[in-house]
């Protein structure tokens, strides 16, 4: 059997298991990794490589840094300040959280932004007596939306420029803030969607972190605690600045931050180990071989080719944009947005050339669509990060995220052709 077909069949099984949750999500993800090996889609050496992936290491480090903010009481103090600013209304807090997350993600790593803000948001929820499940998903979604606003909002954004240069069209490359023409509208539309529709689809359950023992019970609010708050704040600020300036790789900044938190007594070694959400670690690590197989087996390319063939000989550029947006959205729910963009950008350029249109509109649709991985917890690292703290199930992402994907698609298809005309004069 063709490797691409094997990969698609395995993906179907994994999707069904994720949706039904007949077995735990992390177990399903590791089953996907082993399945890739059993079907010959990856070597034995590659099955568990995900456990050493830099993003997984980043997760582990930021879990510890985030926990330190609780054990010192810093997260609770920040949460109290935000509550005083926005009030205890769930909707007002949602607006504040989403705006902050989107603004940070436009210039920082989406993953790093969410990892840094999770303990703050949980602290906010504690102060406002709101279940974390009501705010965690909006946090992750806002980070994804904010990442569409600049060239560096999400690293794969630059892939379009690479594709244009490779195709001999460097003059058509996108500028730093050019993405904001569509990124800002879909971010605003996304926030409105979450306030009007999305919040009604969010689950109302309390996570284990929110139910657990309060950090104040382990650290007395004395002068020493205030000192530890300052130290923890400096460490967190240092981690954020390191991520923003790319002085060191994200995972190194996170691990160094975690080590400093333990060494300075912001939390104990035992608390550091306990703070790591292993479900998140194994869920993300297990799906890495699956995402790789989608690319190397040709499964992703097969989906693209069959869909494009169904469009006919000379399809409308608007139809090409809409279809490629849909394909990219579908692929990015289960494979990395880097892989989906790398796969579809050359296809988009070729299709635009066939109908004599500028490839910029088509490429922008692919870029935005590949960042709209809101319908699964494995589509993007921020989604995976909030899975545990929010106490979410796979279906929670589908219920709330699918509508957001549709909103982004509608806004994109309206805005993109206006800003980047198919047939510029």
C-alpha positions as CSV (number, residue, x, y, z in Angstrom):
1,X,0.0,0.0,0.0
2,X,1.2,3.5,-0.8
3,X,2.8,5.3,2.2
4,X,0.5,8.3,1.7
5,X,-2.6,6.1,1.9
6,X,-1.3,4.3,5.0
7,X,-0.6,7.7,6.6
8,X,-4.1,9.0,5.8
9,X,-5.8,5.8,7.2
10,X,-3.7,6.1,10.4
11,X,-4.7,9.8,10.7
12,X,-8.3,8.8,10.3
13,X,-8.0,6.3,13.2
14,X,-6.2,8.8,15.4
15,X,-8.8,11.5,14.7
16,X,-11.6,9.1,15.7
17,X,-9.8,8.2,18.9
18,X,-9.2,11.8,19.7
19,X,-12.8,12.8,19.1
20,X,-14.3,9.8,21.0
21,X,-11.7,9.8,23.8
22,X,-12.2,6.1,24.3
23,X,-8.6,6.0,25.5
24,X,-6.6,8.9,27.0
25,X,-5.4,11.6,24.6
26,X,-1.7,11.1,25.6
27,X,-2.1,7.4,25.0
28,X,-3.7,8.0,21.6
29,X,-0.8,10.3,20.6
30,X,1.8,7.8,21.6
31,X,-0.2,5.1,19.7
32,X,0.1,7.4,16.6
33,X,3.9,7.5,17.0
34,X,4.1,3.7,17.3
35,X,1.7,3.3,14.4
36,X,3.9,5.4,12.2
37,X,6.7,3.0,12.9
38,X,4.5,-0.1,12.4
39,X,3.4,1.1,9.0
40,X,6.9,2.0,7.9
41,X,6.3,5.7,7.9
42,X,9.2,6.4,10.2
43,X,12.2,4.5,11.6
44,X,12.4,3.1,15.1
45,X,14.9,5.9,16.0
46,X,12.3,8.5,15.1
47,X,9.3,7.1,17.2
48,X,10.1,8.9,20.4
49,X,12.3,11.7,19.1
50,X,9.4,14.0,19.9
51,X,10.3,13.6,23.6
52,X,13.5,15.5,23.0
53,X,11.9,18.0,20.6
54,X,12.8,21.6,21.5
55,X,9.2,22.5,22.0
56,X,8.6,19.7,24.5
57,X,11.7,21.0,26.4
58,X,10.2,24.5,26.3
59,X,6.9,23.1,27.7
60,X,8.7,21.5,30.6
61,X,10.7,24.6,31.5
62,X,7.8,27.0,31.3
63,X,5.6,24.6,33.5
64,X,8.2,25.0,36.2
65,X,8.6,28.8,35.8
66,X,4.8,29.2,35.8
67,X,4.5,27.1,39.0
68,X,7.1,29.2,40.7
69,X,4.9,32.2,40.1
70,X,2.2,30.5,42.2
71,X,4.4,29.2,44.9
72,X,5.8,32.7,45.5
73,X,2.3,34.3,45.2
74,X,3.4,36.5,42.2
75,X,0.7,35.1,39.9
76,X,-2.0,35.9,42.4
77,X,-0.8,39.4,42.8
78,X,-0.8,40.0,39.0
79,X,-4.2,38.3,38.8
80,X,-5.5,40.7,41.4
81,X,-4.1,43.7,39.5
82,X,-5.8,42.6,36.3
83,X,-9.1,41.9,38.1
84,X,-8.9,45.5,39.6
85,X,-8.4,46.8,36.1
86,X,-11.0,44.8,34.2
87,X,-13.3,43.9,37.1
88,X,-14.5,40.4,37.8
89,X,-16.8,40.1,34.8
90,X,-16.0,37.0,32.8
91,X,-16.5,38.8,29.5
92,X,-14.4,41.9,30.4
93,X,-11.6,39.6,31.7
94,X,-11.8,37.7,28.4
95,X,-11.3,40.9,26.4
96,X,-8.4,41.9,28.5
97,X,-6.7,38.5,28.4
98,X,-7.2,38.2,24.6
99,X,-5.9,41.7,23.8
100,X,-2.8,41.2,26.0
101,X,-2.1,37.7,24.5
102,X,-2.6,38.9,20.9
103,X,-0.4,42.0,21.3
104,X,2.4,39.9,22.9
105,X,2.1,37.2,20.2
106,X,2.5,39.7,17.4
107,X,6.2,40.1,18.5
108,X,6.9,37.1,20.7
109,X,6.6,33.4,20.2
110,X,3.0,32.2,20.4
111,X,4.1,29.3,22.5
112,X,6.2,31.4,24.8
113,X,3.4,33.9,25.2
114,X,0.9,31.3,26.3
115,X,3.4,29.5,28.5
116,X,4.2,32.8,30.3
117,X,0.6,33.9,30.6
118,X,-1.0,30.6,31.8
119,X,0.0,31.1,35.5
120,X,-1.1,34.7,35.3
121,X,-4.5,33.7,33.8
122,X,-5.0,31.0,36.4
123,X,-4.3,33.6,39.1
124,X,-6.8,35.9,37.5
125,X,-9.4,33.2,37.5
126,X,-8.8,32.5,41.2
127,X,-9.2,36.1,42.1
128,X,-12.3,36.5,40.0
129,X,-13.7,33.1,41.1
130,X,-14.1,32.0,37.5
131,X,-13.2,28.5,36.3
132,X,-10.0,28.5,34.3
133,X,-11.8,26.6,31.5
134,X,-13.6,29.8,30.7
135,X,-10.4,31.7,29.9
136,X,-7.7,29.3,28.9
137,X,-9.0,28.6,25.4
138,X,-9.5,32.3,24.6
139,X,-5.9,32.8,25.7
140,X,-4.6,30.2,23.3
141,X,-6.8,31.4,20.4
142,X,-5.8,35.0,20.9
143,X,-2.1,34.0,20.8
144,X,-2.7,32.2,17.5
145,X,-4.6,35.2,16.1
146,X,-2.0,37.7,17.2
147,X,0.7,35.7,15.5
148,X,-0.8,36.5,12.1
149,X,-0.2,40.3,12.5
150,X,3.6,40.5,11.7
151,X,6.3,38.7,9.8
152,X,7.7,37.2,13.0
153,X,4.4,36.6,14.8
154,X,4.8,33.0,14.0
155,X,8.1,31.7,12.5
156,X,6.4,29.9,9.5
157,X,5.1,33.3,8.2
158,X,8.5,33.8,6.5
159,X,8.0,30.6,4.4
160,X,6.0,32.6,1.9
161,X,8.9,34.9,1.3
162,X,11.2,32.0,0.9
163,X,8.8,30.4,-1.7
164,X,8.5,33.7,-3.6
165,X,12.3,34.1,-3.7
166,X,12.7,30.5,-4.8
167,X,10.2,31.1,-7.6
168,X,12.2,34.0,-8.8
169,X,9.8,36.7,-7.5
170,X,11.7,38.4,-4.6
171,X,10.1,41.7,-5.4
172,X,6.7,40.3,-4.3
173,X,7.9,39.3,-0.8
174,X,5.8,40.5,2.2
175,X,7.0,43.3,4.5
176,X,7.1,43.1,8.3
177,X,3.8,44.8,9.1
178,X,2.0,43.9,5.9
179,X,0.4,40.9,7.5
180,X,-1.4,43.2,9.9
181,X,-3.8,44.2,7.1
182,X,-5.6,40.9,7.5
183,X,-4.1,39.8,10.9
184,X,-5.7,42.7,12.8
185,X,-9.2,42.2,11.3
186,X,-9.3,38.5,12.0
187,X,-7.9,39.2,15.5
188,X,-10.7,41.7,16.2
189,X,-13.3,39.4,14.6
190,X,-11.9,36.5,16.7
191,X,-12.3,38.4,19.9
192,X,-15.9,39.4,19.0
193,X,-16.7,35.8,18.1
194,X,-15.5,34.6,21.5
195,X,-17.5,37.2,23.3
196,X,-20.7,36.7,21.3
197,X,-20.7,33.0,20.5
198,X,-17.5,31.2,21.6
199,X,-17.9,31.8,25.4
200,X,-21.3,30.0,25.2
201,X,-19.5,26.9,23.8
202,X,-16.7,26.8,26.5
203,X,-17.0,24.2,29.2
204,X,-17.6,25.2,32.8
205,X,-15.3,23.0,34.8
206,X,-12.5,23.6,37.3
207,X,-9.0,22.4,36.6
208,X,-6.8,20.6,39.0
209,X,-4.4,23.5,39.4
210,X,-7.2,25.8,40.4
211,X,-8.5,23.2,42.9
212,X,-5.1,22.4,44.3
213,X,-3.4,23.8,47.4
214,X,-2.9,27.5,47.3
215,X,0.7,28.6,47.2
216,X,0.0,30.9,50.1
217,X,-0.4,27.8,52.2
218,X,3.2,26.8,51.6
219,X,4.8,30.2,51.6
220,X,4.1,32.7,54.3
221,X,3.5,36.2,53.2
222,X,6.6,37.6,54.9
223,X,9.6,39.6,53.8
224,X,11.2,36.5,52.5
225,X,8.2,35.8,50.3
226,X,8.2,39.3,48.9
227,X,11.9,38.8,48.0
228,X,11.0,35.6,46.3
229,X,8.3,37.3,44.4
230,X,10.8,39.9,43.1
231,X,13.3,37.2,42.2
232,X,10.6,35.2,40.4
233,X,9.4,38.3,38.5
234,X,12.9,39.1,37.4
235,X,13.4,35.5,36.2
236,X,10.1,35.6,34.3
237,X,11.0,39.0,32.8
238,X,14.4,37.7,31.8
239,X,12.8,34.6,30.1
240,X,10.4,36.8,28.2
241,X,13.1,39.3,27.0
242,X,15.3,36.4,26.0
243,X,12.5,34.9,23.9
244,X,11.7,38.3,22.4
245,X,15.2,39.2,21.4
246,X,16.2,35.7,20.4
247,X,19.5,36.0,22.4
248,X,19.2,32.3,23.1
249,X,16.7,29.6,21.7
250,X,13.3,29.5,23.4
251,X,13.9,26.2,25.1
252,X,17.2,27.2,26.6
253,X,15.6,30.4,28.0
254,X,12.8,28.3,29.5
255,X,15.2,25.7,31.0
256,X,17.6,28.3,32.4
257,X,14.6,30.1,34.0
258,X,13.3,26.8,35.5
259,X,16.8,26.1,37.0
260,X,17.0,29.6,38.5
261,X,13.6,29.2,40.0
262,X,14.7,26.1,41.9
263,X,18.2,27.4,42.8
264,X,16.8,30.6,44.2
265,X,14.2,28.7,46.3
266,X,11.1,30.1,44.4
267,X,9.9,26.4,44.5
268,X,11.4,23.1,45.6
269,X,12.8,20.4,43.3
270,X,9.8,18.2,44.2
271,X,7.4,21.0,43.4
272,X,9.2,21.5,40.1
273,X,8.7,17.9,39.1
274,X,5.1,17.9,40.2
275,X,4.3,21.0,38.1
276,X,5.0,19.4,34.8
277,X,1.9,18.4,33.0
278,X,2.9,15.0,31.5
279,X,-0.3,14.6,29.5
280,X,0.7,17.7,27.5
281,X,4.3,16.5,27.1
282,X,3.3,13.1,25.7
283,X,0.4,14.4,23.7
284,X,2.6,16.8,21.8
285,X,5.6,14.5,21.5
286,X,3.5,11.6,20.3
287,X,2.0,13.6,17.4
288,X,5.4,14.8,16.1
289,X,6.1,11.6,14.1
290,X,2.5,11.8,12.7
291,X,3.1,15.4,11.5
292,X,6.4,14.4,10.0
293,X,4.8,11.4,8.2
294,X,2.1,13.6,6.7
295,X,4.9,15.5,5.0
296,X,7.4,12.7,4.1
297,X,4.8,10.1,3.0
298,X,3.2,12.6,0.6
299,X,-0.2,12.4,2.4
300,X,-0.5,16.1,2.7
301,X,0.6,16.6,-0.9
302,X,-1.9,14.0,-2.0
303,X,-4.8,15.8,-0.4
304,X,-3.7,19.1,-2.1
305,X,-3.4,17.5,-5.5
306,X,-6.7,15.8,-5.5
307,X,-8.5,18.9,-4.3
308,X,-6.8,21.1,-6.9
309,X,-7.7,18.6,-9.7
310,X,-11.3,18.8,-8.7
311,X,-11.3,22.6,-9.4
312,X,-11.2,22.1,-13.1
313,X,-9.0,23.7,-15.8
314,X,-9.2,27.4,-15.1
315,X,-10.7,28.1,-11.7
316,X,-11.4,31.5,-10.4
317,X,-8.6,33.0,-8.2
318,X,-11.2,33.5,-5.5
319,X,-12.1,29.8,-5.6
320,X,-8.4,28.9,-5.6
321,X,-7.9,31.0,-2.5
322,X,-11.0,29.6,-0.7
323,X,-10.1,26.0,-1.5
324,X,-6.4,26.4,-0.5
325,X,-7.6,28.1,2.7
326,X,-9.8,25.1,3.5
327,X,-7.0,22.6,2.7
328,X,-4.5,24.5,4.8
329,X,-7.0,24.7,7.7
330,X,-7.6,21.0,7.5
331,X,-4.0,20.0,7.4
332,X,-2.9,22.4,10.1
333,X,-5.3,20.8,12.6
334,X,-3.1,17.6,12.6
335,X,0.3,18.7,11.2
336,X,2.6,21.6,12.1
337,X,1.7,24.9,10.4
338,X,5.3,25.0,9.3
339,X,4.8,21.8,7.3
340,X,1.4,22.8,5.9
341,X,2.8,26.2,4.8
342,X,5.9,24.7,3.3
343,X,3.7,22.2,1.4
344,X,1.1,24.5,0.0
345,X,3.0,27.7,-0.7
346,X,4.7,26.3,-3.9
347,X,1.3,24.9,-4.9
348,X,-0.4,28.3,-4.5
349,X,2.3,30.0,-6.6
350,X,1.9,27.5,-9.4
351,X,-1.9,27.8,-9.4
352,X,-1.8,31.6,-9.4
353,X,0.5,31.4,-12.4
354,X,-1.9,29.2,-14.3
355,X,-4.7,31.8,-14.1
356,X,-2.4,34.8,-14.6
357,X,-3.0,36.1,-11.1
358,X,-0.6,37.6,-8.5
359,X,0.4,34.9,-6.0
360,X,0.4,37.3,-3.1
361,X,-3.3,36.9,-2.3
362,X,-3.2,33.1,-2.6
363,X,-0.1,32.9,-0.4
364,X,-1.6,35.2,2.3
365,X,-4.7,33.0,2.4
366,X,-2.4,29.9,3.0
367,X,-0.4,31.7,5.7
368,X,-3.5,32.8,7.6
369,X,-5.3,29.5,7.2
370,X,-2.2,27.6,8.5
371,X,-2.3,29.6,11.7
372,X,-6.0,28.9,12.3
373,X,-5.4,25.6,14.1
374,X,-8.2,26.2,16.6
375,X,-10.3,23.0,16.2
376,X,-7.9,20.5,17.9
377,X,-5.7,20.4,20.9
378,X,-2.8,19.2,18.8
379,X,-3.0,21.7,16.0
380,X,-0.7,24.2,17.7
381,X,1.5,24.2,20.8
382,X,-0.6,26.9,22.6
383,X,-3.7,24.7,22.2
384,X,-1.8,21.8,23.7
385,X,-0.5,24.0,26.6
386,X,-3.9,25.0,27.8
387,X,-5.4,21.5,27.6
388,X,-4.4,20.5,31.1
389,X,-5.0,23.9,33.0
390,X,-8.3,24.3,31.3
391,X,-9.4,20.7,31.9
392,X,-10.5,20.4,28.2
393,X,-11.5,17.5,26.1
394,X,-10.8,17.1,22.4
395,X,-14.5,17.9,21.6
396,X,-14.2,21.2,23.5
397,X,-11.8,22.5,20.8
398,X,-14.1,21.4,18.0
399,X,-17.2,23.0,19.5
400,X,-15.5,26.3,20.2
401,X,-12.7,26.4,17.7
402,X,-14.6,25.4,14.5
403,X,-16.7,28.5,14.5
404,X,-13.6,30.7,14.9
405,X,-12.0,28.9,11.9
406,X,-15.1,29.8,9.8
407,X,-15.0,33.4,11.0
408,X,-11.3,33.7,10.1
409,X,-12.0,32.2,6.7
410,X,-14.8,34.6,5.9
411,X,-12.9,37.7,7.0
412,X,-9.8,36.5,5.1
413,X,-11.6,35.9,1.8
414,X,-13.2,39.4,2.1
415,X,-10.1,41.3,3.1
416,X,-7.3,39.6,1.2
417,X,-8.4,40.3,-2.3
418,X,-8.9,44.0,-1.4
419,X,-5.5,44.4,0.1
420,X,-3.6,42.1,-2.4
421,X,-5.6,42.2,-5.7
422,X,-5.5,39.2,-7.8
423,X,-5.0,41.3,-11.0
424,X,-3.2,44.5,-9.9
425,X,-3.3,47.2,-12.4
